[in-house]
Each structure stands twice: as C-alpha cells, then as structure tokens.
Amino acid sequence: MAKLNAQATQQLVDIESIRDGVVILKSGALRAILMCSSVNLALKSQDEQDALIYQYQNFINGLDFSMEFVVHSRKLDITDYIAEVKTHLEGQKNELLRIQTEEYMEFIQSFVGMQNIMAKSFYAIVPFSLTEDTKKGFIEKIFSPKTESFVKMSGEEFTKYKNQLWQRVENVIAGLRTVGVRSEPLNDAELKELFFSIYNPGETGKEALK
C-alpha cells in the first residue's frame, strides 16, 4: 500500500530526476536553482537605490531567456541551533554559565514559539529546454498533474544541454552580482531538501531525507 501511495504521489510531481545540480522535468526541460542573498533598498540612499534599479533593469533587459524569482517562506526552524547550544551546555563546567545558558535556551525556544517567526529564502530559477514554455512558472509547474514522463535523452545529450544551461547560470550569477546579490547553484542534496520542504511544509527535511 505504501508503495502504491508513493507511486500515486510521484505522478503529481513534474520532476523526473535531479542530477549533477540539474532538475530534469518530465517534459525533458532542465532547471538550475540558485539560492540568492537579498538587498534591503530601504537602507540605501536615494542615489544608491536609483543605481541598483538601473543595474537591475540592465540585467533583465540583457537576458535572452525567461527566468523566475521565488521567495520561499516557512516557519523558522531552530532545531540545529538549539542542539548546538545543548552541546556547549554539556561541556560547560562553570555553574553560573550553565544556568545562564539554560535560561537563554528556554528564552529562545519560547520566543520563537510565541512570535511564529518566518524564515525567507530567495531563489532564481534558470531554465533550458529545446522548446521553451513560459506560460507557467516553475513552482506552479511542479504541482501540475503529470502522469507520463517524456524524458528520452542520452548521457551525451544531457551533458550538452547541461553545459548550455550552465552558460545561462553564469550569466545570471554575474548579472545579480552587479546589483549586490550573491547567488550560488544548489547541489543535488540541497535541491532534494528544498523540494521536500515545499511538498512537506510541516516536516524537517534534513531528518526525513536521512
């Protein structure tokens, strides 16, 4: 029964596989996903804001392909941080510092629990396919029902298409750098964790993937 449920779920996902940092869709299209830093325009002077906007316009106008920016919001997970604090607590020999560390840990846990703090991540999605389809965004596409895979590419074809995709990725990284945004392509493990968190917002991706 569990196997049947897994197969039924996979039919609703437009992702065929993840390989060498590339998301392969069932249509045969490829996607690279870059995690990006952010820029707070409100903290910039008016001249700095105008300069950044001008650079961003130049970057967008210089692209010869469509791409997508996604903001992923989810409740802040401090599990790893609390585990690290506990490790320091166990090795603390000073009784006063032990008490202060315990109180700090309790404060952080209660504060995050009461405030429902959200963590935001920013992504740039770079596409490549022989027949571009820009009617739907990538996140919308992966939730679209798909019951059949049309992926029929050899290893040589994949390498060829991946190289063309990565040329676009390098252009995007360079363009974002001009507006003060750092970006880095996600690897296979990071992509799996991202999609797990999208499909399972109430779960901790790292633990479940293990």
C-alpha positions as CSV (number, residue, x, y, z in Angstrom):
1,M,0.0,0.0,0.0
2,A,2.8,2.4,0.9
3,K,4.5,1.7,-2.4
4,L,1.2,2.4,-4.3
5,N,0.8,5.7,-2.5
6,A,4.3,6.7,-3.3
7,Q,3.7,6.0,-7.0
8,A,0.5,8.0,-7.0
9,T,2.2,10.9,-5.4
10,Q,5.1,10.8,-7.9
11,Q,2.5,11.1,-10.7
12,L,1.5,14.6,-9.4
13,V,5.1,15.8,-9.4
14,D,6.6,17.2,-12.7
15,I,10.1,16.4,-11.7
16,E,11.7,13.3,-13.4
17,S,15.0,13.4,-11.5
18,I,17.8,15.5,-10.0
19,R,21.2,15.0,-11.4
20,D,24.5,17.0,-11.2
21,G,22.7,20.0,-9.7
22,V,20.1,20.0,-12.5
23,V,16.4,19.4,-12.1
24,I,15.1,17.4,-15.0
25,L,11.4,17.8,-15.7
26,K,9.2,15.1,-17.2
27,S,8.9,17.2,-20.3
28,G,12.7,17.0,-20.8
29,A,13.3,20.6,-19.8
30,L,16.1,21.4,-17.4
31,R,16.2,23.8,-14.5
32,A,19.0,25.1,-12.3
33,I,18.1,26.8,-9.0
34,L,20.3,29.4,-7.4
35,M,20.0,30.5,-3.8
36,C,20.3,34.2,-3.6
37,S,21.1,36.8,-1.0
38,S,18.9,39.9,-0.6
39,V,19.4,43.7,-0.7
40,N,17.4,46.0,1.5
41,L,16.7,49.0,-0.6
42,A,15.2,50.9,2.4
43,L,18.7,51.1,3.9
44,K,20.2,52.7,0.8
45,S,20.3,56.3,-0.1
46,Q,18.2,57.6,-3.0
47,D,21.2,57.7,-5.3
48,E,22.1,54.1,-4.3
49,Q,18.6,52.9,-4.9
50,D,18.4,54.5,-8.3
51,A,21.8,53.0,-9.3
52,L,20.7,49.5,-8.1
53,I,17.4,49.7,-10.0
54,Y,19.2,50.9,-13.1
55,Q,21.7,48.0,-12.9
56,Y,18.8,45.5,-12.4
57,Q,17.0,46.9,-15.4
58,N,20.2,46.4,-17.5
59,F,20.5,42.8,-16.2
60,I,16.9,41.9,-17.0
61,N,17.0,43.6,-20.5
62,G,20.2,41.7,-21.2
63,L,18.7,38.3,-20.8
64,D,17.6,36.4,-23.9
65,F,15.6,33.9,-22.0
66,S,12.8,33.9,-19.3
67,M,13.7,33.2,-15.7
68,E,11.8,33.2,-12.4
69,F,12.4,34.5,-8.9
70,V,10.8,32.7,-6.0
71,V,10.5,33.7,-2.3
72,H,10.1,30.6,-0.1
73,S,8.7,31.3,3.4
74,R,8.5,28.9,6.2
75,K,8.4,28.9,10.0
76,L,11.9,29.4,11.4
77,D,13.4,26.1,12.4
78,I,15.9,26.5,15.3
79,T,16.4,22.7,15.9
80,D,20.0,22.7,14.8
81,Y,20.8,25.9,16.7
82,I,19.3,24.5,20.0
83,A,21.2,21.3,19.5
84,E,24.4,23.3,19.2
85,V,23.6,25.3,22.4
86,K,22.9,22.0,24.2
87,T,26.3,20.7,23.2
88,H,28.0,23.7,24.7
89,L,25.9,23.4,27.8
90,E,27.0,19.8,28.3
91,G,30.7,20.9,28.2
92,Q,30.2,23.9,30.5
93,K,31.8,23.5,33.9
94,N,31.0,26.9,35.3
95,E,27.8,26.6,37.2
96,L,26.7,30.2,36.7
97,L,27.3,29.9,32.9
98,R,25.4,26.7,32.9
99,I,22.4,28.4,34.5
100,Q,22.6,31.3,32.1
101,T,22.9,29.0,29.1
102,E,19.8,27.1,30.2
103,E,17.8,30.3,30.6
104,Y,18.9,31.6,27.3
105,M,17.9,28.3,25.6
106,E,14.5,28.4,27.2
107,F,14.0,32.1,26.2
108,I,14.9,31.4,22.5
109,Q,12.6,28.5,22.3
110,S,9.6,30.3,23.9
111,F,10.2,33.5,21.9
112,V,10.3,31.7,18.6
113,G,7.3,29.7,19.5
114,M,5.2,32.7,20.5
115,Q,6.2,35.0,17.7
116,N,5.9,32.5,14.9
117,I,8.9,33.9,13.1
118,M,9.2,33.2,9.4
119,A,12.4,32.5,7.6
120,K,12.6,33.6,4.0
121,S,14.8,32.2,1.3
122,F,15.3,33.7,-2.2
123,Y,15.8,31.6,-5.3
124,A,16.5,32.3,-9.0
125,I,15.3,29.6,-11.4
126,V,17.2,29.3,-14.7
127,P,15.6,27.3,-17.4
128,F,16.7,25.5,-20.5
129,S,14.8,23.4,-23.0
130,L,14.7,22.9,-26.7
131,T,11.1,24.3,-26.7
132,E,10.7,26.9,-24.0
133,D,7.3,27.0,-22.2
134,T,6.9,30.2,-20.2
135,K,3.1,30.1,-19.7
136,K,3.5,28.7,-16.2
137,G,6.1,29.4,-13.5
138,F,8.4,26.6,-12.3
139,I,6.8,26.3,-8.9
140,E,3.3,26.2,-10.5
141,K,4.6,23.5,-13.0
142,I,5.9,21.1,-10.4
143,F,2.4,20.9,-8.8
144,S,0.7,20.3,-12.1
145,P,-0.6,16.8,-12.6
146,K,1.7,14.7,-14.9
147,T,1.2,11.0,-15.4
148,E,3.8,10.3,-18.1
149,S,7.5,11.0,-18.5
150,F,8.7,12.2,-21.9
151,V,12.4,12.2,-20.9
152,K,14.4,10.4,-23.6
153,M,17.9,11.9,-23.6
154,S,21.2,10.1,-23.7
155,G,24.0,10.9,-21.3
156,E,25.7,12.8,-24.1
157,E,22.6,14.9,-24.8
158,F,22.3,15.6,-21.1
159,T,25.8,16.9,-20.9
160,K,25.3,19.1,-23.9
161,Y,22.1,20.6,-22.6
162,K,23.6,21.0,-19.1
163,N,26.5,23.0,-20.5
164,Q,24.1,25.3,-22.3
165,L,22.1,25.7,-19.1
166,W,25.2,26.5,-17.1
167,Q,26.2,29.2,-19.5
168,R,22.9,30.9,-18.6
169,V,23.6,30.2,-14.9
170,E,26.9,32.0,-15.1
171,N,25.3,35.0,-16.9
172,V,22.7,35.2,-14.1
173,I,25.3,35.0,-11.3
174,A,27.3,37.8,-13.0
175,G,24.2,39.9,-13.6
176,L,23.0,39.5,-10.0
177,R,26.4,40.4,-8.7
178,T,26.1,43.9,-10.3
179,V,23.1,44.7,-8.0
180,G,24.9,43.3,-4.9
181,V,23.2,39.9,-4.8
182,R,25.3,36.9,-4.2
183,S,24.0,33.6,-5.8
184,E,25.0,30.0,-5.7
185,P,23.6,27.0,-7.5
186,L,22.1,24.3,-5.3
187,N,23.6,20.8,-5.4
188,D,21.7,17.6,-5.5
189,A,21.3,17.2,-1.7
190,E,20.2,20.9,-1.4
191,L,17.7,20.6,-4.2
192,K,16.1,17.5,-2.6
193,E,15.9,19.2,0.7
194,L,14.3,22.2,-0.9
195,F,11.6,20.2,-2.7
196,F,11.0,18.1,0.4
197,S,10.3,21.3,2.4
198,I,7.9,22.6,-0.4
199,Y,5.9,19.4,-0.5
200,N,6.1,18.8,3.3
201,P,6.0,22.2,4.9
202,G,5.4,20.7,8.4
203,E,8.4,18.4,8.3
204,T,12.1,18.8,8.9
205,G,13.7,18.0,5.6
206,K,17.2,17.0,6.7
207,E,16.0,14.4,9.2
208,A,13.3,12.9,6.9
209,L,15.8,12.7,4.0
210,K,18.2,10.7,6.1
